[in-house]
Amino acid sequence: MKLRFLLFGLIILYFGCETSTESIHATIGEKVIKPLNLENYFGFRLGDTITVALEDTLTNSDENIWVTFDSLLSDSRCPINVMCFWEGNAEVLIMFSNNEYVYRFKLNTHRGFEYEKVLYGYKISLVDLLPYPHADSIYVESDYSAQIVIESVP
C-alpha cells in the first residue's frame, strides 16, 4: 500500500512539473502514464517465472520494462479439501510498462479466460496466484503474490 502511495505521489510530482498537455487515463488496455525511473526495484530475466507480491514491482533493466501486481480483483478458486462443481478462477490486475507507456489489464488463473496478454513484443502470462485457497485458512491481501512469465515475442 505504501508503494502505491509513493508511486502516486511521484506521478503527481512528475506531471505537476511537466508542460505537456497529455492527460492521464486509467482505462484498462489504454496508454495511461509515462513510467517512472524504477532502477532501484528488483530485477527479473525474460522467460523466468517471477513471483510478484501484491502491490510490488519488478523490472528488467536490459529490456527497460517493468511489471506490477496491482490488485486482486476476485478469487473464487475451489479451496483445498472442499468438493466443488467448478475449479473457480482468480482475476488480477497487472500493470506493465515498455518505458513509453503503462498498460493496465486483467489476467485470470482459469485457462477458459484471458490468462496472457501480448503487448509491444512481450507476452505476459499469469502462471498462478499464491496462496491457493485452503478450507482451513483465511488470507489477507498482503499474503498474495502472482507468478508471471514475461517473454519476448517476434
C-alpha positions as CSV (number, residue, x, y, z in Angstrom):
1,M,0.0,0.0,0.0
2,K,2.9,2.3,0.8
3,L,4.4,1.7,-2.6
4,R,1.1,2.6,-4.3
5,F,1.0,6.0,-2.4
6,L,4.7,6.6,-3.2
7,L,4.2,5.9,-6.9
8,F,1.0,8.1,-6.9
9,G,2.9,11.0,-5.2
10,L,5.8,10.7,-7.7
11,I,3.3,10.7,-10.6
12,I,1.7,13.8,-9.3
13,L,5.0,15.5,-8.8
14,Y,6.2,14.4,-12.3
15,F,3.1,15.6,-14.1
16,G,2.9,18.8,-12.0
17,C,6.3,19.9,-13.3
18,E,5.7,18.8,-16.9
19,T,4.4,21.2,-19.5
20,S,2.8,18.5,-21.7
21,T,-1.0,18.5,-22.2
22,E,-1.1,14.7,-22.3
23,S,-3.8,13.5,-20.0
24,I,-3.7,10.6,-17.5
25,H,-6.1,7.7,-18.3
26,A,-6.8,4.7,-16.1
27,T,-8.7,2.7,-18.7
28,I,-7.6,-0.9,-19.0
29,G,-5.5,-1.6,-22.1
30,E,-5.0,2.1,-22.9
31,K,-2.0,4.3,-22.7
32,V,-2.0,5.7,-19.2
33,I,1.1,7.5,-18.0
34,K,4.8,7.8,-18.7
35,P,6.7,5.4,-16.4
36,L,8.8,6.4,-13.5
37,N,12.5,5.6,-13.1
38,L,12.4,2.2,-11.3
39,E,16.1,1.4,-11.2
40,N,16.1,0.5,-7.5
41,Y,13.4,-2.2,-7.8
42,F,14.2,-5.9,-8.0
43,G,15.1,-7.3,-11.4
44,F,14.0,-10.3,-13.5
45,R,15.0,-12.1,-16.7
46,L,12.8,-12.7,-19.7
47,G,11.4,-16.3,-19.7
48,D,11.8,-16.9,-16.0
49,T,8.8,-17.5,-13.8
50,I,8.8,-14.5,-11.4
51,T,6.9,-14.0,-8.2
52,V,5.5,-10.5,-7.7
53,A,3.9,-9.7,-4.3
54,L,0.7,-7.7,-4.3
55,E,1.5,-4.0,-5.0
56,D,5.2,-4.8,-5.7
57,T,7.1,-4.0,-8.9
58,L,9.8,-6.0,-10.7
59,T,12.0,-4.6,-13.5
60,N,14.2,-5.8,-16.3
61,S,16.7,-3.1,-16.9
62,D,18.1,-4.7,-20.0
63,E,14.7,-4.5,-21.8
64,N,13.7,-1.3,-19.9
65,I,10.4,-2.9,-18.8
66,W,8.6,-3.3,-15.5
67,V,5.6,-5.2,-14.2
68,T,3.4,-4.6,-11.1
69,F,0.9,-6.9,-9.4
70,D,-1.6,-4.0,-8.9
71,S,-4.6,-5.7,-7.3
72,L,-6.5,-8.9,-6.6
73,L,-9.9,-8.4,-8.3
74,S,-11.5,-11.7,-7.3
75,D,-10.7,-15.2,-6.1
76,S,-13.3,-17.9,-6.5
77,R,-11.0,-20.8,-6.7
78,C,-12.2,-24.0,-5.1
79,P,-10.4,-24.4,-1.8
80,I,-8.3,-27.5,-1.0
81,N,-10.3,-30.1,1.0
82,V,-13.6,-28.8,-0.4
83,M,-15.6,-30.6,-3.1
84,C,-16.7,-28.1,-5.8
85,F,-18.5,-28.3,-9.1
86,W,-16.2,-25.8,-10.7
87,E,-12.5,-25.2,-10.1
88,G,-13.1,-21.5,-9.9
89,N,-11.0,-18.5,-11.1
90,A,-8.9,-15.7,-9.6
91,E,-8.6,-12.4,-11.5
92,V,-5.7,-10.0,-11.0
93,L,-4.9,-6.5,-12.3
94,I,-1.4,-6.2,-13.8
95,M,0.5,-3.0,-14.8
96,F,3.2,-3.4,-17.5
97,S,5.4,-0.7,-19.0
98,N,7.7,-0.8,-22.0
99,N,9.2,2.5,-20.8
100,E,6.9,4.5,-23.1
101,Y,3.5,3.9,-21.5
102,V,2.0,1.9,-18.7
103,Y,-0.7,-0.6,-19.6
104,R,-3.3,-2.0,-17.1
105,F,-5.0,-5.2,-17.8
106,K,-6.7,-8.2,-16.2
107,L,-5.4,-11.8,-16.2
108,N,-7.0,-14.9,-14.9
109,T,-5.9,-18.2,-13.4
110,H,-8.6,-20.2,-15.3
111,R,-7.5,-21.1,-18.8
112,G,-11.0,-20.5,-20.1
113,F,-10.5,-16.8,-19.5
114,E,-7.7,-14.4,-20.6
115,Y,-4.5,-15.5,-18.8
116,E,-1.9,-13.9,-21.1
117,K,-1.6,-10.6,-22.9
118,V,0.7,-9.6,-25.8
119,L,1.9,-6.0,-25.7
120,Y,4.6,-4.4,-27.9
121,G,6.6,-7.6,-28.4
122,Y,6.2,-9.1,-24.9
123,K,3.8,-11.9,-23.8
124,I,2.8,-11.5,-20.1
125,S,1.3,-14.8,-18.7
126,L,-0.2,-15.4,-15.3
127,V,1.1,-18.8,-14.2
128,D,-0.5,-18.9,-10.8
129,L,-1.8,-16.9,-7.8
130,L,-0.5,-17.8,-4.4
131,P,-1.5,-18.9,-1.9
132,Y,-4.0,-21.4,-3.2
133,P,-7.2,-21.2,-1.1
134,H,-7.5,-23.7,1.8
135,A,-10.7,-24.5,3.6
136,D,-9.0,-24.0,7.0
137,S,-7.2,-20.7,6.2
138,I,-8.1,-17.1,5.8
139,Y,-5.8,-14.9,3.8
140,V,-5.4,-11.1,3.8
141,E,-4.3,-9.1,0.7
142,S,-0.7,-8.9,1.8
143,D,-0.5,-12.7,1.6
144,Y,-1.0,-12.8,-2.2
145,S,1.6,-13.0,-4.9
146,A,1.3,-13.6,-8.7
147,Q,3.6,-15.9,-10.6
148,I,4.2,-14.4,-14.0
149,V,6.3,-15.2,-17.1
150,I,7.3,-12.4,-19.4
151,E,8.7,-13.5,-22.8
152,S,9.8,-11.6,-25.9
153,V,7.7,-12.5,-29.0
154,P,8.6,-11.8,-32.6
